[in-house]
Amino acid sequence: MSWQEYLNNNLVNTGTVSSACILSLTGEMYASSEDFSLSSGEGHKLVQAFEDYTTILATGFYVSEQKFMVSRAEQNMILGRAGEKGIICIKTNQTIVVGIYNENTLEALKSVKKLAGYLTKQEY
């Protein structure tokens, strides 16, 4: 299965997120929904945030030219908010799975965690 198929089948087509992507740990985009954009600078900063999430706690971070303030950060998970929108970023062995949602935080979180868990089990 391709990265795009993983993303479409497990996140985009579920309706729990409005947009999503899968990044490499170098910030390269492996797959994204049609309406998801990420500059190389945004991708690299997100990767760096997983190396030391304290760097974004006070300042937030940008994805798709939208600034998200951190609502929760752990070693392999960063959650953020930007008004009505929320973002979930989960790091696996070789990727970062990102989902942006407009409502229903719990369902979006479950979907992103499920895909990230599957990729981790597959050693991605």
N, C-alpha and C positions, 0 to 999 in steps of 0.2 A: 504494500500500500504506500502511496506517495504521501509526502508531508501535507499536501493540499487535501488529500482524501481524509487523512486523520483529522485535520482541522474542520473540514466541512461536515463529516459524519458525526463528530463528537462535540462540536461547539456550535458552529454557524447554523446548522440545520436543526438544532434543538430548540432554537428560539429563546434560549436563556441569556444569550449575550447579543448585543447589537453589532459588535465587530470584534475581530480576534486576529491573533497572529501567533506563529511559532518562530522564535529566533534561535540562532546558534549562540554559543557562549562567547562569540567574537562580535555579536551584534548584527550579523547577517540575517536577513529575513528569509526563512525557508518557505513559509506559506503565509498568506493573509486573506482575509475576507476582502471583497471588492472595494469596500469603502474605508479600508484601513490604510493609513499612510504613516510612515515612520522614517524620519531623516536618519542618516548614518550617525549623526551626533546624538540623537535621542536613543538610538539602539545601544551605542557605546556607553552612554551614561546609565542606562538601565542595567547593563552588564556590570558596570562598576558599582552600582548600588547593591548588587548582591554580594560583592566582595566586601563592602563596608556600608551597610544600610544607614549608619549614623550620618552619612554625608547628605542624605535627603530628608532626614526627619524634620528639620526646621524650614527648609527651602522648598520641598516638594520636588516633582520631576515632570517632564513633558513627554507625552505620547500623542501622536497625531496632532501636533501643535496645540494640544490642550494641556494646561497645567493641572496636575493632580497633587493634592496635599495628602501626605501619608496619614492614614488612620490606624494602621497596624503594620509592623515590620518584624519579621523573624528571619532566621538564617536562610530559609528557602522560600519565603513568601512575603510579598509586599502588597498591601491593600491601600487604595487611595480613593479620594472623592474630589469631584469638581462639580459643585452645585448638585444637580439632579443625577449626574453620571457617577459611576463608580468604576474602578479598575481592579483587576485581580491579576497578579503576576506570580507565577510559581516556577521555580528553578528545578530542573531535573538534572540527571547526570551530564547531559550534553545540550540541553535546550532550555529556553524560557518560554512558557506558555502564557499568553496574555489574552485576557478577555475584558471587554468594556461592556457595561450593562447600563440600562436606564432605570430598571426597577427590579425588584425581587432579588435582593442580594444573596439570599440563601441558595436559591436555585442556580444562580450564576456561579457561585462558589463551588457548589457540588459538581457542576459540569467541568469547570476548569481543573478542580482537584482530581476528578475521575480521569481526564485525559492525561494529566501530569503523572498520575499514579501508574497508568498503563505504560506510558513512555519510560518511566523509571524501571518498571518490571522488565521491559524489553531492552534494558541497558542503554536507553537514550536519555 
